Amino acid sequence: MLHMAQRPAAAATEVDDAGDAGCHPMLREVRSSVEFNKLRKRLLRQAREAIDGFGMVRPGDRWLVALSGGKDSYGLLALLLDLKWRGLLPVDLLACNLDQGQPNFPKHILPDFLTRHGVPHRIEYRDTYSIVTDKVAEGATYCSLCSRLRRGHLYRIAREEGCSSLVLGHHREDILETFFMNLFHGGRLAAMPPKLMNDEGDVMVLRPLAYCAETDMARFAEAMQFPIIPCDLCGSQEGLQRNAMKAMIDDIERRMPGRKDTMIRALGNVRASHLLDRKIFDFAGLS
């Protein structure tokens, strides 16, 4: 189900523009305050840093923006719309929600929200919920299979819509949690890259919120009063490994404020010669 809207005329081009006229209409609904303006500008600046630093933009491309109904995907869409409104993001945006058949999923919320704001969008129904609950043993985690099924459908939709990239709302904490999950449980140093080509080599995966803090995204969503839709699948499970990683990282941050920023910088400051991987550094050749 595809809905198109008229593209707004270009407005201001600087992130630091002040006043209601200097942002996308979606953001103008928020009562202006010094705190919100600082938050908005910080998130826009961090998103631009990731977009520019990792070379995400090819002018004229079309991006499929995955919208789950959670705080992060809503915030991602709003920030991208604002950057595009300012003339800083020369791509076309298509919001997409994959309705996975979860019981009691409020089907009207996202279409109503996107239509009200004139956002081009596609709503796709695929009952992956039944597949996941049938295939995964009771007590096991749903996340891995659910994610694979969802991502496969999103790749397909990106191809059908002529989108070069699938854009996801993973933020700084998602990346750090993935790093520690791989470290503790996978035996490898790996995280979520801000830019990744899919296995088929035809859709780029982008994460413009890579430098954005989860607490900032939560405050942004609260101020914007997004109609949040909770996840009744993975969000309903307790004791997940990711929850343990989140608690550990939050505890480190409480004990040593600023460590999250330090850790995310460390992921971009690798010294191969100071690790133990003989495939990426020729230790045997040292003399």
C-alpha positions as CSV (number, residue, x, y, z in Angstrom):
1,M,0.0,0.0,0.0
2,L,1.8,3.1,-1.3
3,H,1.0,6.7,-0.5
4,M,2.7,9.7,-2.1
5,A,2.7,13.3,-1.0
6,Q,3.9,16.6,-2.5
7,R,7.5,17.4,-1.7
8,P,7.8,20.7,0.3
9,A,9.9,23.5,-1.1
10,A,13.4,23.8,0.2
11,A,13.7,25.9,3.3
12,A,16.6,27.0,5.4
13,T,19.9,25.1,4.9
14,E,21.7,25.5,8.2
15,V,21.2,23.2,11.2
16,D,21.6,26.2,13.5
17,D,18.7,28.2,12.0
18,A,16.4,29.5,14.7
19,G,12.6,29.9,14.8
20,D,9.7,27.7,13.6
21,A,10.3,28.5,9.9
22,G,13.7,26.9,10.1
23,C,12.6,23.3,10.5
24,H,10.4,20.7,8.9
25,P,6.6,21.2,9.6
26,M,6.6,18.0,11.7
27,L,8.9,19.6,14.2
28,R,7.0,22.9,14.3
29,E,4.3,21.2,16.3
30,V,6.6,21.1,19.3
31,R,6.4,24.0,21.7
32,S,9.7,25.8,21.2
33,S,12.1,25.8,24.1
34,V,15.8,26.3,24.6
35,E,16.2,22.7,25.8
36,F,14.3,21.2,22.8
37,N,16.2,23.4,20.3
38,K,19.5,22.3,21.7
39,L,18.5,18.7,21.6
40,R,17.2,18.9,18.0
41,K,20.4,20.7,16.8
42,R,22.6,18.1,18.6
43,L,20.8,15.2,17.0
44,L,20.8,16.8,13.6
45,R,24.5,17.5,13.9
46,Q,25.3,14.0,15.0
47,A,23.2,12.5,12.2
48,R,25.0,14.7,9.6
49,E,28.4,13.6,11.1
50,A,27.5,10.0,10.4
51,I,25.9,10.7,7.0
52,D,28.8,12.8,5.8
53,G,31.6,10.8,7.5
54,F,30.5,7.5,6.1
55,G,29.6,8.7,2.7
56,M,26.0,7.7,2.9
57,V,24.6,10.1,0.3
58,R,24.5,9.8,-3.5
59,P,22.4,12.8,-4.7
60,G,19.2,11.6,-6.4
61,D,19.1,8.2,-4.6
62,R,15.9,7.0,-3.0
63,W,16.0,5.7,0.6
64,L,13.6,3.3,2.2
65,V,13.2,4.4,5.9
66,A,12.1,1.5,8.1
67,L,9.4,2.6,10.6
68,S,8.5,0.2,13.3
69,G,6.5,2.6,15.5
70,G,9.2,2.8,18.2
71,K,10.9,5.9,19.4
72,D,14.0,5.5,17.4
73,S,12.5,4.9,14.0
74,Y,10.1,7.9,14.5
75,G,13.0,10.1,15.5
76,L,15.1,8.9,12.5
77,L,12.3,9.8,10.1
78,A,11.8,13.2,11.7
79,L,15.5,14.1,11.6
80,L,15.9,12.9,8.0
81,L,12.8,14.9,6.9
82,D,14.3,18.0,8.7
83,L,17.7,17.6,6.9
84,K,15.9,17.2,3.6
85,W,13.8,20.2,4.3
86,R,16.9,22.3,4.9
87,G,18.5,21.1,1.6
88,L,21.1,19.0,3.4
89,L,19.9,15.6,2.3
90,P,19.5,15.4,-1.5
91,V,17.7,12.1,-1.6
92,D,14.0,11.0,-1.8
93,L,12.6,9.3,1.3
94,L,10.0,6.6,1.4
95,A,8.8,5.5,4.9
96,C,7.9,1.8,5.2
97,N,6.2,-0.1,8.0
98,L,6.2,-3.9,7.9
99,D,3.1,-5.1,9.7
100,Q,4.3,-8.5,11.0
101,G,0.9,-9.7,12.1
102,Q,1.4,-9.3,15.9
103,P,-1.8,-9.6,17.9
104,N,-3.5,-6.3,18.7
105,F,-1.2,-4.3,16.5
106,P,-2.9,-0.9,16.0
107,K,-2.9,-0.9,12.1
108,H,-4.3,2.7,11.8
109,I,-1.6,4.6,13.9
110,L,1.3,4.7,11.4
111,P,-0.8,5.3,8.2
112,D,-2.7,8.1,10.0
113,F,0.5,9.6,11.3
114,L,2.3,9.5,8.0
115,T,-0.7,10.8,6.0
116,R,-1.2,13.7,8.4
117,H,2.4,14.8,7.9
118,G,2.3,14.3,4.1
119,V,5.1,11.6,4.2
120,P,5.3,9.2,1.2
121,H,4.9,5.7,2.7
122,R,4.2,2.1,2.1
123,I,2.5,-0.3,4.5
124,E,3.3,-4.0,3.9
125,Y,1.5,-6.8,5.7
126,R,3.5,-10.1,6.2
127,D,2.6,-12.5,9.0
128,T,6.1,-13.3,10.3
129,Y,4.8,-13.4,13.9
130,S,3.2,-16.8,13.3
131,I,6.4,-18.1,11.7
132,V,8.6,-17.0,14.6
133,T,6.3,-18.3,17.3
134,D,6.0,-21.6,15.5
135,K,9.6,-22.1,14.7
136,V,11.3,-20.8,17.9
137,A,11.1,-23.1,21.0
138,E,9.3,-21.8,24.0
139,G,11.6,-19.8,26.2
140,A,14.1,-19.2,23.4
141,T,14.6,-15.6,22.1
142,Y,12.7,-14.5,19.0
143,C,15.1,-11.7,17.9
144,S,17.4,-13.5,15.5
145,L,14.7,-15.2,13.3
146,C,12.3,-12.2,13.5
147,S,15.1,-9.8,12.4
148,R,16.1,-12.0,9.5
149,L,12.6,-12.4,8.2
150,R,11.9,-8.6,8.6
151,R,15.2,-7.6,6.9
152,G,14.5,-10.0,4.0
153,H,11.1,-8.3,3.3
154,L,12.6,-4.8,3.7
155,Y,15.3,-5.7,1.1
156,R,12.6,-6.9,-1.2
157,I,10.5,-3.8,-0.8
158,A,13.6,-1.6,-1.3
159,R,14.1,-3.4,-4.7
160,E,10.5,-3.0,-5.7
161,E,10.5,0.7,-4.9
162,G,13.8,1.4,-6.6
163,C,15.5,2.3,-3.3
164,S,19.3,2.1,-3.2
165,S,19.4,2.0,0.6
166,L,17.5,0.7,3.6
167,V,17.8,3.1,6.5
168,L,17.5,1.9,10.1
169,G,17.1,3.6,13.4
170,H,19.9,2.0,15.4
171,H,21.6,4.4,17.8
172,R,24.8,4.6,19.7
173,E,23.7,2.2,22.5
174,D,22.5,-0.4,19.9
175,I,26.0,-0.4,18.4
176,L,27.8,-0.7,21.8
177,E,25.5,-3.5,23.0
178,T,26.1,-5.4,19.7
179,F,29.9,-5.0,20.2
180,F,29.8,-6.4,23.7
181,M,27.4,-9.2,22.7
182,N,29.9,-10.2,20.0
183,L,32.8,-9.8,22.5
184,F,31.3,-11.9,25.3
185,H,29.2,-14.4,23.3
186,G,30.6,-14.5,19.8
187,G,34.3,-14.4,20.4
188,R,34.9,-11.6,17.8
189,L,35.4,-7.8,17.7
190,A,32.4,-6.6,15.6
191,A,29.5,-4.2,16.0
192,M,26.9,-2.6,13.8
193,P,28.6,-0.6,11.0
194,P,26.9,2.7,10.1
195,K,27.1,1.6,6.4
196,L,26.9,-1.9,5.1
197,M,26.2,-3.6,1.8
198,N,23.8,-6.5,2.0
199,D,24.9,-10.0,1.1
200,E,23.3,-9.8,-2.4
201,G,25.2,-6.6,-3.1
202,D,22.2,-4.5,-4.2
203,V,20.9,-2.7,-1.1
204,M,23.0,-0.5,1.2
205,V,22.1,-0.6,4.9
206,L,22.5,2.8,6.6
207,R,22.4,3.8,10.2
208,P,22.5,7.7,10.5
209,L,21.9,7.6,14.2
210,A,25.2,5.9,15.0
211,Y,26.4,8.8,17.1
212,C,23.1,9.6,18.7
213,A,22.5,8.7,22.4
214,E,19.4,6.6,23.2
215,T,18.5,9.0,26.1
216,D,18.5,11.9,23.6
217,M,16.3,9.9,21.2
218,A,13.9,9.1,24.1
219,R,13.7,12.8,25.1
220,F,13.2,13.8,21.4
221,A,10.3,11.3,21.0
222,E,8.7,12.4,24.2
223,A,8.8,16.1,23.1
224,M,7.5,15.2,19.7
225,Q,4.7,13.1,21.2
226,F,5.1,10.3,18.7
227,P,2.4,7.7,18.9
228,I,4.7,4.9,20.1
229,I,3.7,1.3,19.3
230,P,5.2,-1.2,21.7
231,C,6.6,-4.5,20.4
232,D,4.7,-7.5,21.6
233,L,7.2,-10.0,20.3
234,C,10.9,-9.4,21.3
235,G,9.8,-6.5,23.6
236,S,7.8,-9.0,25.6
237,Q,10.7,-11.2,26.5
238,E,12.8,-10.9,29.6
239,G,16.4,-11.9,30.3
240,L,17.7,-11.3,26.8
241,Q,21.5,-11.1,26.4
242,R,21.0,-7.6,24.9
243,N,19.3,-6.5,28.1
244,A,22.3,-7.7,30.1
245,M,24.7,-5.7,27.9
246,K,22.5,-2.6,28.2
247,A,22.5,-2.9,32.0
248,M,26.3,-3.4,32.0
249,I,27.0,-0.4,29.8
250,D,24.6,1.8,31.8
251,D,26.3,0.8,35.0
252,I,29.7,1.7,33.5
253,E,28.3,5.1,32.4
254,R,26.9,5.8,35.9
255,R,30.3,4.9,37.5
256,M,32.4,6.8,34.9
257,P,30.3,9.4,33.0
258,G,31.3,9.9,29.4
259,R,32.4,6.3,28.8
260,K,29.8,5.7,26.1
261,D,31.2,8.5,24.0
262,T,34.7,7.2,24.6
263,M,33.7,3.6,23.6
264,I,31.9,4.7,20.4
265,R,35.0,6.7,19.4
266,A,37.2,3.7,20.1
267,L,35.3,1.7,17.5
268,G,36.5,4.2,14.9
269,N,40.1,4.2,16.2
270,V,41.4,0.7,15.7
271,R,45.0,-0.3,16.1
272,A,45.4,-3.7,14.3
273,S,49.0,-4.1,15.4
274,H,47.8,-4.0,19.0
275,L,45.3,-6.8,18.7
276,L,45.8,-10.5,18.1
277,D,44.3,-11.0,14.6
278,R,47.0,-12.4,12.3
279,K,44.7,-12.1,9.3
280,I,44.7,-8.3,9.4
281,F,48.3,-7.7,10.7
282,D,51.5,-9.5,9.6
283,F,53.0,-10.3,13.0
284,A,55.1,-13.0,11.5
285,G,56.7,-10.5,9.2
286,L,57.8,-8.2,12.0
287,S,61.5,-8.1,12.4
